[in-house]
Amino acid sequence: MASTTNPHDPQFYTIDFHEFKIQTTVTPSSRVVDRWIFNIYHHIHLHRYRFHSDLIVGLDTEWRPNFEPETDNPVAILQLCAGHRCLIFKFLRADTLPSSLVAFLGNKNITFAGKGIKEDAEKLFKNCGLRVSRAMDVGEMAVKKYSNWKELKYMGLKKLALTFTGKLMKKPKEITLSCWDAEELSYAQVEYACIDAFVSSQLGMHFKGVFESVHGVHQPVRTTSTCPLTPTRFVTCPLTPTRIVPVIYYPIVI
């Protein structure tokens, strides 16, 4: 369950998906986004011996359904999932666009994975000017790896997940078509959005080799931070050098 119900404050959930527990942050705050991204970079720096190539981050977006042909509703939320940590950023409720997010999405050492991710990337650029530098469409990678498997090109994320990870996703239509721009997301919406991003990251890791054979291999992400894991310490975020941000470290499995 969430630790707070104020829609203007960050909300924290533990989402269960089969044997996985995904620590999920829901926020409209640029400072919370800064903190989440910093913690991901910092964790990679501390445990870089475990990473031999790119970081794979699941990416997805949601927006209010376009029920009329002439409507094109903007991105309401952005979901990112690195390991077992998920961020749900409420774009339409945001105080400002975090520079840390601009840098994170533009980092060529990070591969962002998703089904139909090109549409997500185009919409992010059109609505917010955000560029996703290195995007992997897991559907396209599946078709490339198994070129004789004709049905693959028609598979959505749910079917791809079941086929290649053995995990069944629940994607209720009433949640798919729900109001993603609501001031406060329901638990069902948070669960749906989180699992979409998590499964995208899992499929991204599954097809990593295929993607790298086409797009090449980059060096692993590293930071120069040497700050200790002290929850009360204030450190300079390397993504926004002019800002001092309080860094709260949560237990993560990545």
Secondary structure, DSSP 8 states (H G I E B T S, - for coil): --S---TTS-EEEEEEETTEEEEEEEES-HHHHHHHHHHHHHHHHHTGGG-SS-EEEEEEEEE----STT----EEEEEEEETTEEEEEEGGG-SS--HHHHHHHT-TTEEEEETTHHHHHHHHHHHH----SSEEEHHHHHHHHTTT-GGGGG--HHHHHHHHH-------HHHHTS-TT-SS--HHHHHHHHHHHHHHHHHHHHTHHHHHHHH-------------S-TT-EEE-TTSTT-EEE--------
